[in-house]
Amino acid sequence: MTSPSTPSSPLSRSAVVTGAGSPRGIGRATAHALAAGGYDIAVIDIDESAAEDTAREVAGTHGVRTLGVAADVTDPEAVDTAVAAVEAELTPIGALVNNAGITSPTRFLDVSAEEWDRIFDVNVRGSFLVTRRIAPGMAERGFGRIVHLSSVSAERGGGVFGGVAYSAAKAALLGFSRALARELGPSGVTVNSVAPGLIDTDITAGRLDPERKAAMVADIPMGRTGTVTDVADVIAFLARPESEYLTGVTYDINGGSHIH
Ligand code: NAD
């Protein structure tokens, strides 16, 4: 756990980003974008040293207070301990980005119940547990910005990298987001989703065939894969205090690969 002591952020609020340890991931880029927007930053990742590394990097770059803490988002006690540490060390939590996620390309006819459950555990149960721990405080304080990482796979029925389990889990997050937006709106808390297309990170862990990737890029009107900054910018936009009138929406970030 790290907590560089710098003055608190311009917003005097913290943003929690789960899964922001990954060096080339969407979460780390989002932590930077939210810090640039004035939030203190808490990184929660299953990989403790990666979480600490992001926290150090963000504090060094933006001069906000940061904390990197380990937790498996599928474990309620670990989530509780991690969020309690954030509450003790940083400014009140104003934003939450449920970014921790895993994927798998396993075809439906081959998927085991264990693999199906693991995909749902990290993507859906993890988002549920962290949100359930943080949302009450947001509602009590009358301010919150929650963003979920869905995927274009949820909207178009896979066809990128993730299989049926991943598409179903990311679609579950859209229902979760929309219903929660309705419930928490009166408390000043917005709940939105982003649905990225193919973003260049390490989530596919080298399992994406280069020929398949080239074929997918050929079908993207903007002619390239997405970058982590493409996604982080939209999340930071949704997390601004000024974005209050946007709730229950899904922002597509896919270069036009899926227009609907
Ligand atoms: P990534 O693999 O680079 O990062 C995922 C991070 O989540 C890692 O730091 C990992 O340690 C952490 N993590 C995994 N399981 C965890 C757990 N149980 N508890 C806590 N942390 C855990 O992935 P990424 O590409 O940056 O993806 C980030 C999010 O965006 C994911 O939810 C992913 O499904 C979603 N997404 C990615 C893409 C893409 O093309 N990369 C597209 C659409 C959606």
py3Dmol code that shows the C-alpha trace and the ligand (Angstrom):
import py3Dmol

protein = """\
ATOM      1  CA  MET A   1       0.000   0.000   0.000  1.00  0.00           C
ATOM      2  CA  THR A   2       1.360   3.457  -0.857  1.00  0.00           C
ATOM      3  CA  SER A   3       0.078   6.861   0.107  1.00  0.00           C
ATOM      4  CA  PRO A   4       2.318   9.672  -1.056  1.00  0.00           C
ATOM      5  CA  SER A   5       1.418  12.719   1.001  1.00  0.00           C
ATOM      6  CA  THR A   6       0.588  15.587  -1.283  1.00  0.00           C
ATOM      7  CA  PRO A   7      -2.175  18.154  -0.855  1.00  0.00           C
ATOM      8  CA  SER A   8      -5.640  16.885  -1.737  1.00  0.00           C
ATOM      9  CA  SER A   9      -6.990  17.226  -5.264  1.00  0.00           C
ATOM     10  CA  PRO A  10      -8.753  20.279  -6.737  1.00  0.00           C
ATOM     11  CA  LEU A  11     -12.093  18.440  -6.513  1.00  0.00           C
ATOM     12  CA  SER A  12     -11.446  17.262  -2.926  1.00  0.00           C
ATOM     13  CA  ARG A  13     -12.865  13.929  -3.985  1.00  0.00           C
ATOM     14  CA  SER A  14     -11.334  10.576  -4.818  1.00  0.00           C
ATOM     15  CA  ALA A  15     -11.927   8.228  -7.701  1.00  0.00           C
ATOM     16  CA  VAL A  16     -11.606   4.476  -7.211  1.00  0.00           C
ATOM     17  CA  VAL A  17     -10.470   2.577 -10.289  1.00  0.00           C
ATOM     18  CA  THR A  18     -10.479  -1.219 -10.075  1.00  0.00           C
ATOM     19  CA  GLY A  19      -8.060  -3.227 -12.189  1.00  0.00           C
ATOM     20  CA  ALA A  20      -5.876  -0.180 -12.804  1.00  0.00           C
ATOM     21  CA  GLY A  21      -2.610  -2.005 -12.155  1.00  0.00           C
ATOM     22  CA  SER A  22      -2.061  -3.366 -15.653  1.00  0.00           C
ATOM     23  CA  PRO A  23       0.764  -1.236 -17.197  1.00  0.00           C
ATOM     24  CA  ARG A  24      -0.814  -0.968 -20.674  1.00  0.00           C
ATOM     25  CA  GLY A  25      -4.411  -1.239 -19.506  1.00  0.00           C
ATOM     26  CA  ILE A  26      -7.500   0.936 -19.715  1.00  0.00           C
ATOM     27  CA  GLY A  27      -7.599   1.272 -15.915  1.00  0.00           C
ATOM     28  CA  ARG A  28      -4.183   2.882 -15.575  1.00  0.00           C
ATOM     29  CA  ALA A  29      -4.924   5.343 -18.380  1.00  0.00           C
ATOM     30  CA  THR A  30      -8.252   6.107 -16.695  1.00  0.00           C
ATOM     31  CA  ALA A  31      -6.517   6.762 -13.373  1.00  0.00           C
ATOM     32  CA  HIS A  32      -4.319   9.332 -15.166  1.00  0.00           C
ATOM     33  CA  ALA A  33      -7.293  10.957 -16.916  1.00  0.00           C
ATOM     34  CA  LEU A  34      -9.295  11.218 -13.680  1.00  0.00           C
ATOM     35  CA  ALA A  35      -6.300  12.687 -11.844  1.00  0.00           C
ATOM     36  CA  ALA A  36      -5.914  15.240 -14.631  1.00  0.00           C
ATOM     37  CA  GLY A  37      -9.591  16.077 -14.052  1.00  0.00           C
ATOM     38  CA  GLY A  38      -8.906  16.807 -10.391  1.00  0.00           C
ATOM     39  CA  TYR A  39      -9.630  13.564  -8.553  1.00  0.00           C
ATOM     40  CA  ASP A  40      -7.398  11.900  -5.974  1.00  0.00           C
ATOM     41  CA  ILE A  41      -6.915   8.307  -7.092  1.00  0.00           C
ATOM     42  CA  ALA A  42      -7.352   4.926  -5.434  1.00  0.00           C
ATOM     43  CA  VAL A  43      -6.233   1.896  -7.393  1.00  0.00           C
ATOM     44  CA  ILE A  44      -7.643  -1.487  -6.416  1.00  0.00           C
ATOM     45  CA  ASP A  45      -6.109  -4.458  -8.203  1.00  0.00           C
ATOM     46  CA  ILE A  46      -5.558  -8.129  -7.474  1.00  0.00           C
ATOM     47  CA  ASP A  47      -1.869  -7.440  -8.224  1.00  0.00           C
ATOM     48  CA  GLU A  48      -0.622  -5.378  -5.274  1.00  0.00           C
ATOM     49  CA  SER A  49       2.708  -4.234  -6.701  1.00  0.00           C
ATOM     50  CA  ALA A  50       1.016  -3.181  -9.958  1.00  0.00           C
ATOM     51  CA  ALA A  51      -1.600  -1.216  -7.974  1.00  0.00           C
ATOM     52  CA  GLU A  52       1.166   0.522  -6.029  1.00  0.00           C
ATOM     53  CA  ASP A  53       3.074   1.237  -9.203  1.00  0.00           C
ATOM     54  CA  THR A  54       0.073   2.958 -10.823  1.00  0.00           C
ATOM     55  CA  ALA A  55      -0.535   4.941  -7.626  1.00  0.00           C
ATOM     56  CA  ARG A  56       3.080   6.164  -7.567  1.00  0.00           C
ATOM     57  CA  GLU A  57       3.042   6.999 -11.277  1.00  0.00           C
ATOM     58  CA  VAL A  58      -0.224   8.971 -11.064  1.00  0.00           C
ATOM     59  CA  ALA A  59       0.878  10.895  -7.952  1.00  0.00           C
ATOM     60  CA  GLY A  60       4.201  11.730  -9.609  1.00  0.00           C
ATOM     61  CA  THR A  61       2.570  12.919 -12.825  1.00  0.00           C
ATOM     62  CA  HIS A  62      -0.436  14.846 -11.501  1.00  0.00           C
ATOM     63  CA  GLY A  63       0.440  15.825  -7.916  1.00  0.00           C
ATOM     64  CA  VAL A  64      -2.785  14.395  -6.479  1.00  0.00           C
ATOM     65  CA  ARG A  65      -3.022  12.011  -3.523  1.00  0.00           C
ATOM     66  CA  THR A  66      -3.103   8.361  -4.464  1.00  0.00           C
ATOM     67  CA  LEU A  67      -3.360   4.969  -2.853  1.00  0.00           C
ATOM     68  CA  GLY A  68      -2.648   1.573  -4.364  1.00  0.00           C
ATOM     69  CA  VAL A  69      -4.249  -1.348  -2.603  1.00  0.00           C
ATOM     70  CA  ALA A  70      -4.646  -5.065  -3.295  1.00  0.00           C
ATOM     71  CA  ALA A  71      -8.004  -6.801  -3.469  1.00  0.00           C
ATOM     72  CA  ASP A  72      -9.660  -9.513  -5.474  1.00  0.00           C
ATOM     73  CA  VAL A  73     -12.925  -7.797  -6.428  1.00  0.00           C
ATOM     74  CA  THR A  74     -14.805 -11.098  -6.147  1.00  0.00           C
ATOM     75  CA  ASP A  75     -14.047 -11.304  -2.409  1.00  0.00           C
ATOM     76  CA  PRO A  76     -16.395  -9.141  -0.292  1.00  0.00           C
ATOM     77  CA  GLU A  77     -14.071  -9.014   2.730  1.00  0.00           C
ATOM     78  CA  ALA A  78     -11.079  -7.993   0.629  1.00  0.00           C
ATOM     79  CA  VAL A  79     -13.196  -5.318  -1.055  1.00  0.00           C
ATOM     80  CA  ASP A  80     -14.373  -4.016   2.305  1.00  0.00           C
ATOM     81  CA  THR A  81     -10.821  -3.815   3.676  1.00  0.00           C
ATOM     82  CA  ALA A  82      -9.527  -2.084   0.548  1.00  0.00           C
ATOM     83  CA  VAL A  83     -12.317   0.500   0.447  1.00  0.00           C
ATOM     84  CA  ALA A  84     -11.961   1.142   4.198  1.00  0.00           C
ATOM     85  CA  ALA A  85      -8.279   1.932   3.559  1.00  0.00           C
ATOM     86  CA  VAL A  86      -9.255   4.374   0.806  1.00  0.00           C
ATOM     87  CA  GLU A  87     -11.802   6.045   3.091  1.00  0.00           C
ATOM     88  CA  ALA A  88      -9.185   6.390   5.834  1.00  0.00           C
ATOM     89  CA  GLU A  89      -6.409   7.764   3.611  1.00  0.00           C
ATOM     90  CA  LEU A  90      -7.996   9.833   0.859  1.00  0.00           C
ATOM     91  CA  THR A  91     -10.711  12.439   0.244  1.00  0.00           C
ATOM     92  CA  PRO A  92     -14.354  11.170   0.131  1.00  0.00           C
ATOM     93  CA  ILE A  93     -15.033   8.815  -2.776  1.00  0.00           C
ATOM     94  CA  GLY A  94     -16.805  10.682  -5.582  1.00  0.00           C
ATOM     95  CA  ALA A  95     -16.210   8.365  -8.538  1.00  0.00           C
ATOM     96  CA  LEU A  96     -15.960   4.638  -9.129  1.00  0.00           C
ATOM     97  CA  VAL A  97     -14.799   2.964 -12.314  1.00  0.00           C
ATOM     98  CA  ASN A  98     -15.541  -0.768 -12.339  1.00  0.00           C
ATOM     99  CA  ASN A  99     -12.760  -1.656 -14.740  1.00  0.00           C
ATOM    100  CA  ALA A 100     -11.376  -4.965 -13.412  1.00  0.00           C
ATOM    101  CA  GLY A 101     -12.298  -7.631 -15.905  1.00  0.00           C
ATOM    102  CA  ILE A 102     -11.162 -10.815 -17.582  1.00  0.00           C
ATOM    103  CA  THR A 103     -12.024 -12.300 -20.938  1.00  0.00           C
ATOM    104  CA  SER A 104     -11.902 -15.641 -22.677  1.00  0.00           C
ATOM    105  CA  PRO A 105     -12.407 -16.702 -26.296  1.00  0.00           C
ATOM    106  CA  THR A 106     -13.633 -20.209 -25.408  1.00  0.00           C
ATOM    107  CA  ARG A 107     -16.437 -21.273 -27.721  1.00  0.00           C
ATOM    108  CA  PHE A 108     -19.803 -21.938 -26.126  1.00  0.00           C
ATOM    109  CA  LEU A 109     -19.798 -25.658 -26.906  1.00  0.00           C
ATOM    110  CA  ASP A 110     -16.485 -26.000 -25.048  1.00  0.00           C
ATOM    111  CA  VAL A 111     -17.042 -23.706 -22.073  1.00  0.00           C
ATOM    112  CA  SER A 112     -17.122 -25.312 -18.615  1.00  0.00           C
ATOM    113  CA  ALA A 113     -19.377 -24.150 -15.784  1.00  0.00           C
ATOM    114  CA  GLU A 114     -16.229 -23.136 -13.858  1.00  0.00           C
ATOM    115  CA  GLU A 115     -14.969 -20.910 -16.660  1.00  0.00           C
ATOM    116  CA  TRP A 116     -18.428 -19.375 -17.141  1.00  0.00           C
ATOM    117  CA  ASP A 117     -18.619 -18.611 -13.406  1.00  0.00           C
ATOM    118  CA  ARG A 118     -15.129 -17.080 -13.283  1.00  0.00           C
ATOM    119  CA  ILE A 119     -15.938 -14.686 -16.147  1.00  0.00           C
ATOM    120  CA  PHE A 120     -19.159 -13.645 -14.402  1.00  0.00           C
ATOM    121  CA  ASP A 121     -17.470 -13.465 -10.994  1.00  0.00           C
ATOM    122  CA  VAL A 122     -14.823 -10.936 -11.975  1.00  0.00           C
ATOM    123  CA  ASN A 123     -16.863  -8.870 -14.434  1.00  0.00           C
ATOM    124  CA  VAL A 124     -20.302  -8.869 -12.783  1.00  0.00           C
ATOM    125  CA  ARG A 125     -20.014  -9.962  -9.143  1.00  0.00           C
ATOM    126  CA  GLY A 126     -16.847  -7.846  -8.786  1.00  0.00           C
ATOM    127  CA  SER A 127     -18.632  -4.738 -10.067  1.00  0.00           C
ATOM    128  CA  PHE A 128     -21.590  -5.524  -7.802  1.00  0.00           C
ATOM    129  CA  LEU A 129     -19.462  -5.974  -4.670  1.00  0.00           C
ATOM    130  CA  VAL A 130     -17.377  -2.840  -5.142  1.00  0.00           C
ATOM    131  CA  THR A 131     -20.416  -0.744  -6.056  1.00  0.00           C
ATOM    132  CA  ARG A 132     -22.421  -2.054  -3.117  1.00  0.00           C
ATOM    133  CA  ARG A 133     -19.574  -1.094  -0.774  1.00  0.00           C
ATOM    134  CA  ILE A 134     -19.096   2.410  -2.219  1.00  0.00           C
ATOM    135  CA  ALA A 135     -22.546   3.564  -3.413  1.00  0.00           C
ATOM    136  CA  PRO A 136     -24.125   4.067   0.036  1.00  0.00           C
ATOM    137  CA  GLY A 137     -21.508   6.697   0.953  1.00  0.00           C
ATOM    138  CA  MET A 138     -21.997   8.437  -2.395  1.00  0.00           C
ATOM    139  CA  ALA A 139     -25.775   8.527  -1.897  1.00  0.00           C
ATOM    140  CA  GLU A 140     -25.346   9.838   1.646  1.00  0.00           C
ATOM    141  CA  ARG A 141     -23.067  12.649   0.417  1.00  0.00           C
ATOM    142  CA  GLY A 142     -25.373  13.378  -2.543  1.00  0.00           C
ATOM    143  CA  PHE A 143     -22.694  12.966  -5.204  1.00  0.00           C
ATOM    144  CA  GLY A 144     -21.365  10.065  -7.233  1.00  0.00           C
ATOM    145  CA  ARG A 145     -20.152   9.078 -10.683  1.00  0.00           C
ATOM    146  CA  ILE A 146     -20.103   5.337 -11.405  1.00  0.00           C
ATOM    147  CA  VAL A 147     -18.846   3.961 -14.725  1.00  0.00           C
ATOM    148  CA  HIS A 148     -18.931   0.335 -15.850  1.00  0.00           C
ATOM    149  CA  LEU A 149     -16.698  -1.252 -18.454  1.00  0.00           C
ATOM    150  CA  SER A 150     -19.018  -3.115 -20.784  1.00  0.00           C
ATOM    151  CA  SER A 151     -17.936  -4.032 -24.310  1.00  0.00           C
ATOM    152  CA  VAL A 152     -19.021  -3.896 -27.929  1.00  0.00           C
ATOM    153  CA  SER A 153     -19.221  -7.703 -27.533  1.00  0.00           C
ATOM    154  CA  ALA A 154     -22.327  -7.180 -25.371  1.00  0.00           C
ATOM    155  CA  GLU A 155     -24.014  -5.170 -28.114  1.00  0.00           C
ATOM    156  CA  ARG A 156     -23.131  -7.067 -31.267  1.00  0.00           C
ATOM    157  CA  GLY A 157     -23.023 -10.614 -29.829  1.00  0.00           C
ATOM    158  CA  GLY A 158     -19.303 -11.250 -29.501  1.00  0.00           C
ATOM    159  CA  GLY A 159     -17.326 -11.439 -32.715  1.00  0.00           C
ATOM    160  CA  VAL A 160     -14.326  -9.519 -31.350  1.00  0.00           C
ATOM    161  CA  PHE A 161     -12.268 -11.692 -28.984  1.00  0.00           C
ATOM    162  CA  GLY A 162     -14.428 -12.678 -26.015  1.00  0.00           C
ATOM    163  CA  GLY A 163     -16.798 -15.619 -26.285  1.00  0.00           C
ATOM    164  CA  VAL A 164     -20.403 -16.083 -25.181  1.00  0.00           C
ATOM    165  CA  ALA A 165     -19.612 -15.964 -21.443  1.00  0.00           C
ATOM    166  CA  TYR A 166     -17.790 -12.631 -21.827  1.00  0.00           C
ATOM    167  CA  SER A 167     -20.515 -11.140 -24.038  1.00  0.00           C
ATOM    168  CA  ALA A 168     -23.199 -12.246 -21.587  1.00  0.00           C
ATOM    169  CA  ALA A 169     -21.306 -10.858 -18.584  1.00  0.00           C
ATOM    170  CA  LYS A 170     -20.702  -7.515 -20.294  1.00  0.00           C
ATOM    171  CA  ALA A 171     -24.394  -7.374 -21.285  1.00  0.00           C
ATOM    172  CA  ALA A 172     -25.329  -8.014 -17.641  1.00  0.00           C
ATOM    173  CA  LEU A 173     -23.371  -4.888 -16.735  1.00  0.00           C
ATOM    174  CA  LEU A 174     -25.570  -2.811 -19.053  1.00  0.00           C
ATOM    175  CA  GLY A 175     -28.725  -3.929 -17.237  1.00  0.00           C
ATOM    176  CA  PHE A 176     -27.015  -3.417 -13.892  1.00  0.00           C
ATOM    177  CA  SER A 177     -25.925   0.094 -14.845  1.00  0.00           C
ATOM    178  CA  ARG A 178     -29.293   1.183 -16.199  1.00  0.00           C
ATOM    179  CA  ALA A 179     -31.357  -0.120 -13.273  1.00  0.00           C
ATOM    180  CA  LEU A 180     -28.925   1.363 -10.755  1.00  0.00           C
ATOM    181  CA  ALA A 181     -29.018   4.715 -12.584  1.00  0.00           C
ATOM    182  CA  ARG A 182     -32.766   4.827 -12.021  1.00  0.00           C
ATOM    183  CA  GLU A 183     -32.390   3.956  -8.337  1.00  0.00           C
ATOM    184  CA  LEU A 184     -29.514   6.289  -7.461  1.00  0.00           C
ATOM    185  CA  GLY A 185     -30.379   9.317  -9.607  1.00  0.00           C
ATOM    186  CA  PRO A 186     -32.436  10.979  -6.870  1.00  0.00           C
ATOM    187  CA  SER A 187     -29.339  10.779  -4.612  1.00  0.00           C
ATOM    188  CA  GLY A 188     -27.126  12.678  -7.070  1.00  0.00           C
ATOM    189  CA  VAL A 189     -25.310   9.560  -8.272  1.00  0.00           C
ATOM    190  CA  THR A 190     -25.010   8.879 -12.013  1.00  0.00           C
ATOM    191  CA  VAL A 191     -24.360   5.379 -13.360  1.00  0.00           C
ATOM    192  CA  ASN A 192     -23.153   4.890 -16.925  1.00  0.00           C
ATOM    193  CA  SER A 193     -21.355   2.384 -19.115  1.00  0.00           C
ATOM    194  CA  VAL A 194     -18.743   2.519 -21.812  1.00  0.00           C
ATOM    195  CA  ALA A 195     -18.647  -0.138 -24.520  1.00  0.00           C
ATOM    196  CA  PRO A 196     -15.175  -0.219 -26.063  1.00  0.00           C
ATOM    197  CA  GLY A 197     -14.383  -2.085 -29.262  1.00  0.00           C
ATOM    198  CA  LEU A 198     -10.970  -3.650 -29.808  1.00  0.00           C
ATOM    199  CA  ILE A 199      -8.529  -1.720 -27.608  1.00  0.00           C
ATOM    200  CA  ASP A 200      -4.818  -2.385 -27.715  1.00  0.00           C
ATOM    201  CA  THR A 201      -4.034  -3.782 -24.222  1.00  0.00           C
ATOM    202  CA  ASP A 202      -2.713  -7.050 -22.771  1.00  0.00           C
ATOM    203  CA  ILE A 203      -6.135  -8.513 -21.895  1.00  0.00           C
ATOM    204  CA  THR A 204      -5.976 -11.001 -24.776  1.00  0.00           C
ATOM    205  CA  ALA A 205      -2.585 -12.169 -23.437  1.00  0.00           C
ATOM    206  CA  GLY A 206      -1.195 -12.911 -26.888  1.00  0.00           C
ATOM    207  CA  ARG A 207      -4.182 -15.126 -27.769  1.00  0.00           C
ATOM    208  CA  LEU A 208      -5.461 -12.869 -30.564  1.00  0.00           C
ATOM    209  CA  ASP A 209      -4.315 -14.229 -33.915  1.00  0.00           C
ATOM    210  CA  PRO A 210      -2.615 -11.438 -35.969  1.00  0.00           C
ATOM    211  CA  GLU A 211      -4.576 -12.369 -39.116  1.00  0.00           C
ATOM    212  CA  ARG A 212      -7.866 -12.211 -37.226  1.00  0.00           C
ATOM    213  CA  LYS A 213      -6.830  -8.855 -35.781  1.00  0.00           C
ATOM    214  CA  ALA A 214      -5.990  -7.483 -39.254  1.00  0.00           C
ATOM    215  CA  ALA A 215      -9.400  -8.643 -40.541  1.00  0.00           C
ATOM    216  CA  MET A 216     -11.113  -6.888 -37.643  1.00  0.00           C
ATOM    217  CA  VAL A 217      -9.196  -3.653 -38.207  1.00  0.00           C
ATOM    218  CA  ALA A 218     -10.179  -3.761 -41.896  1.00  0.00           C
ATOM    219  CA  ASP A 219     -13.787  -3.584 -40.728  1.00  0.00           C
ATOM    220  CA  ILE A 220     -13.280  -0.518 -38.502  1.00  0.00           C
ATOM    221  CA  PRO A 221     -14.263   2.711 -40.310  1.00  0.00           C
ATOM    222  CA  MET A 222     -11.620   4.701 -38.423  1.00  0.00           C
ATOM    223  CA  GLY A 223      -9.008   2.222 -39.649  1.00  0.00           C
ATOM    224  CA  ARG A 224      -7.276   1.292 -36.400  1.00  0.00           C
ATOM    225  CA  THR A 225      -7.687  -0.396 -33.031  1.00  0.00           C
ATOM    226  CA  GLY A 226      -8.637   1.830 -30.121  1.00  0.00           C
ATOM    227  CA  THR A 227      -6.146   3.181 -27.614  1.00  0.00           C
ATOM    228  CA  VAL A 228      -6.505   3.214 -23.845  1.00  0.00           C
ATOM    229  CA  THR A 229      -6.685   7.009 -24.024  1.00  0.00           C
ATOM    230  CA  ASP A 230      -9.701   6.801 -26.357  1.00  0.00           C
ATOM    231  CA  VAL A 231     -11.533   5.014 -23.533  1.00  0.00           C
ATOM    232  CA  ALA A 232     -10.059   6.892 -20.563  1.00  0.00           C
ATOM    233  CA  ASP A 233     -11.096  10.275 -21.999  1.00  0.00           C
ATOM    234  CA  VAL A 234     -14.754   9.242 -22.193  1.00  0.00           C
ATOM    235  CA  ILE A 235     -14.722   7.806 -18.680  1.00  0.00           C
ATOM    236  CA  ALA A 236     -13.165  11.020 -17.330  1.00  0.00           C
ATOM    237  CA  PHE A 237     -15.862  12.999 -19.154  1.00  0.00           C
ATOM    238  CA  LEU A 238     -18.615  10.941 -17.512  1.00  0.00           C
ATOM    239  CA  ALA A 239     -16.933  11.365 -14.109  1.00  0.00           C
ATOM    240  CA  ARG A 240     -16.911  15.186 -14.223  1.00  0.00           C
ATOM    241  CA  PRO A 241     -19.246  16.889 -11.746  1.00  0.00           C
ATOM    242  CA  GLU A 242     -20.662  18.767 -14.786  1.00  0.00           C
ATOM    243  CA  SER A 243     -21.839  15.508 -16.425  1.00  0.00           C
ATOM    244  CA  GLU A 244     -24.721  15.264 -13.958  1.00  0.00           C
ATOM    245  CA  TYR A 245     -27.468  15.038 -16.606  1.00  0.00           C
ATOM    246  CA  LEU A 246     -25.952  11.936 -18.211  1.00  0.00           C
ATOM    247  CA  THR A 247     -27.118   8.780 -16.501  1.00  0.00           C
ATOM    248  CA  GLY A 248     -28.111   5.296 -17.621  1.00  0.00           C
ATOM    249  CA  VAL A 249     -26.331   5.793 -20.940  1.00  0.00           C
ATOM    250  CA  THR A 250     -23.826   3.650 -22.827  1.00  0.00           C
ATOM    251  CA  TYR A 251     -21.014   5.322 -24.723  1.00  0.00           C
ATOM    252  CA  ASP A 252     -19.702   3.328 -27.691  1.00  0.00           C
ATOM    253  CA  ILE A 253     -15.951   3.695 -28.255  1.00  0.00           C
ATOM    254  CA  ASN A 254     -15.328   1.514 -31.274  1.00  0.00           C
ATOM    255  CA  GLY A 255     -14.163   3.619 -34.225  1.00  0.00           C
ATOM    256  CA  GLY A 256     -17.480   2.939 -35.959  1.00  0.00           C
ATOM    257  CA  SER A 257     -17.074  -0.854 -35.970  1.00  0.00           C
ATOM    258  CA  HIS A 258     -20.583  -1.183 -34.549  1.00  0.00           C
ATOM    259  CA  ILE A 259     -23.064   1.575 -35.349  1.00  0.00           C
ATOM    260  CA  HIS A 260     -26.600   1.142 -34.045  1.00  0.00           C
TER     261      HIS A 260
END
"""
ligand_1 = """\
44
NAD
P -6.063 -5.694 -18.622
O -5.976 -7.206 -18.611
O -4.939 -4.909 -19.184
O -6.343 -5.171 -17.145
C -7.257 -5.809 -16.294
C -6.843 -5.522 -14.863
O -7.794 -6.138 -13.985
C -5.468 -6.089 -14.483
O -4.696 -5.085 -13.849
C -5.798 -7.245 -13.541
O -4.786 -7.471 -12.555
C -7.098 -6.743 -12.919
N -7.910 -7.833 -12.383
C -8.247 -8.993 -12.998
N -8.967 -9.761 -12.179
C -9.125 -9.057 -11.020
C -9.773 -9.325 -9.790
N -10.423 -10.474 -9.582
N -9.731 -8.375 -8.819
C -9.062 -7.214 -9.010
N -8.425 -6.910 -10.152
C -8.453 -7.828 -11.149
O -7.439 -5.363 -19.371
P -7.955 -4.080 -20.192
O -7.916 -4.442 -21.620
O -7.315 -2.843 -19.707
O -9.497 -4.118 -19.767
C -10.062 -3.315 -18.769
C -11.569 -3.477 -18.814
O -12.053 -3.056 -20.093
C -12.053 -4.926 -18.633
O -13.244 -4.932 -17.889
C -12.321 -5.367 -20.059
O -13.253 -6.426 -20.114
C -12.849 -4.089 -20.662
N -12.739 -4.041 -22.123
C -11.535 -4.193 -22.743
C -11.475 -4.161 -24.134
C -10.177 -4.352 -24.892
O -10.229 -4.538 -26.111
N -9.025 -4.295 -24.251
C -12.646 -3.965 -24.883
C -13.866 -3.806 -24.219
C -13.898 -3.849 -22.833
"""
view = py3Dmol.view(width=600, height=400)
view.addModel(protein, "pdb")
view.setStyle({"model": 0}, {"cartoon": {"style": "trace"}})
view.addModel(ligand_1, "xyz")
view.setStyle({"model": 1}, {"stick": {}})
view.zoomTo()
view.show()
